[in-house]
Amino acid sequence: MVLFPDLELIIAYGNHENQHFDYVLDLVAIDSQSKIILDIEKEENMQVRNKYRKPTVIHCNVGSRCSICAVVWSLVGILLMLQLCSLVSRRNEVSGDIRLRMSRHPLVWELEQVEEENIQIPPHRGKRSPHAKRRPKRTTTLVDEFLDENSQIRHVFFPDLKTAINPIKDAGNNSNYYYPGRIWLDTDGNPIQAHGGGMLYDERSSTYYWYGEYKDGLTYHAHKKGAARVDIIGVGCYSSKDLWTWKNEGIVLTAEETNETHDLHKSNVLERPKVIYNDYTGKYVMWMHIDDVNYTKAAVGVAVSNYPTGPFDYLGSQRPHGYESRDMTIFKDDDGVAYLVYSSEDNSELHIGPLAKDYLDVKTEIRRILVGQHREAPALFKYRGTYYMITSGCTGWAPNEALAHAADSIMGPWETMGNPCIGGNKMFRLATFFAQSTFVIPLPGIPGSYIFMADRWNPADLGDSRYVWLPLIVGGPADRPFEFNFGFPLWPRVSIYWHRKWRLPSSWSA
């Protein structure tokens, strides 16, 4: 490929001109009858050459002189090499994508169907007082309607009890369907209370256990500028064999009613409980975000139990590594090492570090990641040796844009891959389908397939917050963390697909 055709013509002409002068000098040397004539001819030729030629040397920083031709050809060589690297990288990327798609399970195709949404925002019903000052008009968005508890389209985000998912009554063609945003009933016919939760698959009982915040209480504000809250009731636990029918196993970690100095006193904050099993001790260990009503304690709490259904004994709280900790999660790697990931430094960055062998404390090792990006609600998973993470922005109970991140080592460096949401509409994607990440469930038997667990918070009634479960697929063309990828890895895309109604492939079983 010729990148600079005009430059090549100039260089060729310059070489031709030099050959012409050398040829003249040779003829003069042969026909000269005396040394004087030869010197005169050489001098004249040099004068002519210097008269019509531009300077052919440049001064380098080190004081040496470099030929323009050498510099030009060096630049051309560098550009050719960069272009070659880009072509090779692109070829490897395309072939890798083809291999990935060919190797993916056919059942994945059912989960990748994209659904669109066309929700019309109703006209504003309020009338402006003729005496009110005119203010610049601001376009009402779907997020505004979502946060408005009196919105005419509130039923779109929070359907009523008539449309609830009832695994006991829904049979036949209606069984095993997820309806993101609808009320979800347990086997007793009551709404599931497991917000900000996590999932544990217990191999000993071949059962899934869903732990989360039990928020069945009054929503109020502790003070005028305080965030909406409910009193601590405890951590709820539900069990299932199929990830759709859930049995209430009760409250496995209970609030403290009388001791106001206790971390779990009902006036405090308990959020995002996660449970993992320790193969070394045979214990089930729960980590959670512990805070006071003003979110100034910023700590993590630890509890332990001999059984997945509790009861869990609370051991206390701490600020891990000496830093404040708010939204958090724990992740157990394939080698049995567990890690704590938490938002810190006023939620401006995430910290990550390994847990002790018994999972009851953190080790001293720590890595700061996503510094200055203001991310929270981390949800980690691993696929083919690569670590992935979904996070949200920091906007309180209001929805915001999710981002996917990837790393070759869990301790980083982590790179941001972009918004993983697909389908719905632009506002749905920018609001993470009006939900916030909390956990990612692997689906054994379908490589690269997961369930994305998220909460659709209801600030007006936190106990009526909903669950948004959607298929998450790792695969497809690589997302690029940088504009140029020389020297940086290209990870397969992480995609979360919007569905109003969906279910796991019929041939899949836990």
C-alpha positions, 0 to 999 in steps of 0.5 A, spaced: 500 500 500 502 506 498 501 511 503 504 517 500 505 517 492 507 524 492 513 523 497 515 517 493 515 522 486 519 527 490 524 522 492 525 519 486 526 525 482 531 527 487 535 521 486 535 522 479 538 529 479 544 526 484 545 521 478 545 526 473 550 531 477 555 525 478 555 523 471 557 530 469 563 530 473 565 523 471 565 526 463 569 532 465 574 528 469 575 523 463 576 529 458 579 534 462 586 536 460 588 539 466 587 539 473 585 546 473 579 545 468 577 539 473 577 543 479 573 549 475 568 544 473 567 541 480 566 548 483 561 550 478 557 544 478 557 545 486 555 552 485 549 550 481 547 544 485 547 548 492 543 554 488 537 550 486 537 545 492 534 546 499 538 544 505 538 536 506 540 536 513 536 537 519 539 538 526 537 533 531 537 534 539 543 530 540 547 535 535 548 530 530 545 531 523 540 526 520 538 525 512 531 527 511 530 521 506 532 517 512 527 520 517 522 520 512 523 513 510 523 511 518 516 515 519 513 511 513 516 504 516 513 506 522 506 507 519 506 501 515 508 497 521 502 500 525 497 499 520 500 492 519 499 491 527 492 494 526 490 489 520 493 483 524 489 485 531 483 486 527 484 479 523 485 476 530 479 479 533 474 477 527 476 470 527 476 470 535 469 472 534 467 467 529 470 461 533 467 464 539 460 464 536 461 457 533 462 455 540 457 458 544 451 454 546 445 454 541 440 455 547 444 462 548 440 464 541 434 464 545 436 469 550 439 474 545 432 476 542 432 484 543 425 487 545 424 494 544 420 499 548 416 505 546 413 508 552 409 515 551 410 520 556 404 523 558 403 531 557 404 535 564 397 535 567 399 541 572 397 548 570 402 554 571 399 560 576 399 566 572 403 570 577 408 565 577 415 567 574 416 564 567 422 558 567 426 555 562 422 549 559 425 542 561 424 536 557 420 531 562 424 524 561 422 517 563 426 517 569 422 523 571 416 519 570 419 513 574 421 518 580 414 521 580 410 517 585 403 520 582 406 519 574 400 517 570 405 511 567 407 509 574 404 502 572 409 501 567 415 501 572 411 498 578 405 493 576 400 492 581 399 485 585 394 483 579 400 481 575 404 478 580 409 472 578 406 466 582 409 460 581 404 456 585 398 458 580 402 459 574 403 452 570 403 450 563 405 455 558 406 460 563 411 457 568 418 459 569 417 466 566 421 472 569 417 478 568 422 484 570 419 489 575 413 485 577 411 483 584 414 476 585 411 471 590 414 466 594 411 459 595 406 462 601 404 467 596 407 473 599 412 478 596 419 476 596 423 480 600 431 479 598 433 486 596 440 488 594 441 481 595 446 475 593 445 468 590 449 462 593 449 455 590 450 450 595 453 443 592 451 439 598 444 440 597 444 442 590 440 448 592 440 455 590 439 460 596 437 467 595 439 472 601 437 480 601 434 485 605 428 484 608 424 491 607 417 489 609 416 496 613 414 503 613 419 508 609 420 514 612 426 520 612 430 520 619 431 527 617 429 533 612 435 532 608 436 524 609 435 519 604 429 514 604 429 508 609 426 503 612 428 500 619 432 494 619 428 487 620 434 483 618 436 478 612 431 474 608 433 467 605 429 463 600 431 457 597 430 454 590 431 448 585 430 452 579 431 459 580 424 461 579 420 457 585 422 460 591 421 458 598 421 462 604 426 460 609 425 466 614 430 471 617 436 468 618 440 474 621 435 478 625 435 486 627 436 488 634 430 491 637 433 494 644 440 495 644 441 502 640 449 501 640 449 495 636 450 495 629 444 491 627 439 496 631 433 497 627 435 504 626 441 503 623 443 500 616 444 493 613 445 493 606 447 488 600 448 481 604 452 476 600 454 469 603 459 464 601 461 457 603 468 456 606 471 449 604 476 450 609 472 451 616 465 448 613 462 455 615 457 459 611 460 466 611 455 473 610 458 480 609 454 486 609 454 493 608 453 496 616 452 504 617 448 509 621 442 513 619 446 518 616 451 513 612 457 516 616 459 509 619 461 506 612 463 499 615 462 492 613 459 487 618 461 479 618 456 473 620 457 466 620 453 460 620 453 452 620 447 452 615 445 456 609 438 457 612 442 460 619 441 462 624 447 467 622 451 469 628 453 476 628 461 477 629 462 485 628 464 490 623 470 494 621 472 499 616 476 494 611 484 496 610 482 502 614 478 505 609 470 507 609 466 502 605 459 502 603 456 498 597 460 492 597 460 485 594 464 478 595 467 474 590 469 467 591 474 465 586 475 458 583 481 456 587 477 458 593 480 465 595 475 470 596 475 477 595 472 483 598 470 489 593 467 495 596 466 503 594 470 507 598 473 515 599 466 518 598 464 513 593 469 515 588 473 509 587 473 501 589 477 497 593 479 490 592 482 485 597 483 478 599 479 475 605 483 471 610 483 463 609 477 463 614 473 469 610 472 472 617 477 478 616 481 482 610 488 481 609 492 487 608 493 487 601 489 492 597 488 495 590 484 501 588 481 500 582 476 505 578 479 511 581 475 517 580 470 514 576 464 514 582 462 507 581 458 503 586 453 496 586 459 492 584 457 485 581 463 480 579 463 474 575 468 470 571 468 467 564 474 463 561 479 466 566 477 473 565 474 477 570 468 481 569 464 486 573 458 490 573 457 497 576 452 503 577 453 510 578 452 514 585 445 517 584 442 514 591 435 511 589 435 514 582 437 509 576 443 511 572 447 508 567 451 501 568 458 500 566 461 493 564 469 492 566 474 487 565 481 484 568 485 479 566 487 479 574 482 480 579 486 485 583 487 489 576 488 493 572 481 494 571 478 497 564 471 500 563 468 496 557 462 501 556 454 500 557 452 493 557 445 494 556 441 492 549 434 493 547 428 497 550 430 504 548 435 509 549 433 511 556 432 504 558 439 503 557 441 509 560 437 507 566 439 500 566 432 498 565 430 502 571 434 498 576 441 497 579 446 491 579 446 487 585 449 480 583 450 475 577 448 468 577 452 463 572 448 458 568 452 451 568 451 448 562 450 454 557 457 457 557 458 465 557 450 465 560 448 468 566 442 472 570 443 479 571 440 480 578 438 488 579 433 492 584 428 496 581 428 501 587 421 504 589 424 510 593 416 512 595 415 505 598 422 501 599 418 495 601 415 495 594 422 495 590 422 490 585 427 485 582 429 485 575 432 479 572 435 479 565 439 474 561 447 476 561 451 474 555 459 474 554 460 474 547 460 477 540 465 483 537 470 485 543 468 492 546 474 497 546 476 500 552 481 505 549 480 508 542 487 505 540 488 498 542 495 497 541 498 493 547 491 492 550 487 486 551 480 486 547 475 482 551 468 479 548 462 484 549 458 483 555 451 484 553 444 484 558 438 483 554 432 487 555 425 482 555 418 484 558 417 476 559 423 471 558 425 464 561 431 460 561 431 455 555 426 449 557 432 444 556 436 447 562 436 445 569 440 447 575 
